Amino acid sequence: MDNKETRKEELYSQVIPAGKRRYFFDVKETRGGDKFITIAESRKLFDNRTGEFYFERSKMYLYREDFDKFKQGFENALSFIATGIEPPPVVAEEGWHADDVDSRLDDIDFKY
């Protein structure tokens, strides 16, 4: 089943303008009723070859089971910026190791 079949329209959307960037927070729902968040960044860039502006967009999906850990990781990063003190890491699920991230991400093509 592809993504178009599993997702419904947005239930909520918020745009955050930030200079040449825009951040989009959208709440969507699967056909099964599970809510999730998409977070997108759109950047206005200039193409020297064509002499025109264009938008580059990056997107991530955040699912309900990950909300708390994502929030804690974000708060940890903000705390570190504010204090310079490294907070304790977010506890990983059993069977998952931080060292696995690099090897898993090597095979993913993030350009779409």
N, C-alpha and C positions, 0 to 999 in steps of 0.2 A: 504494500500500500504506500503510495507516495505522499509527500507532505501536503499537497493540495487536497487529497482525500481525507486527511486526518484533521485538518484545521478548519475552524469556522472563522467568521469575520471578527474584527477587533471588538472587544467589550469596552475597552478604555484605551485612550491614547493621550500621550503628553509629549509635547515638543519642547526641548530646552535649547533656545538659541544661545550660541557661545562664539561670537566672532565669526570666523570663516567656517565654523563647524555647527552642526545641529545634531542633537541627541534625541532619539525617539524611544520612548518607553511605551510599548503596546502590550495590553493584556488580551490574550486570545484563549479560546477553549477548544479542546479536541471534541470530536463527535461523541466520545465517551464521557464528556463532562469535566475532564481535567483541565484546570487553568494553568497557563504558563505565560512567561513574559518574553518578549523579544526586545532586545536592546540593540539599537542601530546607531551608527555614527555616519553622518554625511559630511564630506569635506568639499569645499569649493576650491578647485584647482585650475590652473591656467595651462593650456597646451601651447607651448612655444611653436610647435610645428604648424598648427592650424590657426593660431591667434585667437582661440576661443576658450571660454571658461567651460568647465564640465564638473560634474559631481561624482565623487568616488564614495561608495557606500560599503560599510562593513556591518555585519549583523551576527548576533549570537542569540541562542535560545537558552532560557533559564527555566528549568522545570521545578515544580512545587517541592519535590523531595530534596532539592538543592538550595532552596531559599535561605534557610538558616545559616548554612555553611558559607554561602556566597556573601551574605550580609556580614558575617563574622570576619571573613577575609577582607572585605572592603573596609570595615571598621578598623581592623588591625593595620591596614595600609595607611589609613588616615591618621591613626594614632602615632604610627612610626614617623610620619611626616611632621606632625605637631611636636613630638617629644624627642625623637631620635632614639627612643628605647624600643628594642625589638620585642614585640608581644609574643606570647606563646603561640605555636602553630595551631591551626584548625585541625582537629582530630580527624584522621582519615578513616574510611570504612575498613573493616577487616579484609585482608587480602589485597589491598591496594597499597602501593609504595610510591612515594614521591619520585624516586629514581626512574619509575616506569614512564613518566610523562614525556620526557624527551624522545624515547624510542617510539612511543605511540604516535607522537606528533610528526615524526620524520616522514611518514608515508602519506600525510594528508596534504592535499593541494588546497590552500586557503584562498586562492584566487578563483572567482567565479563570475 
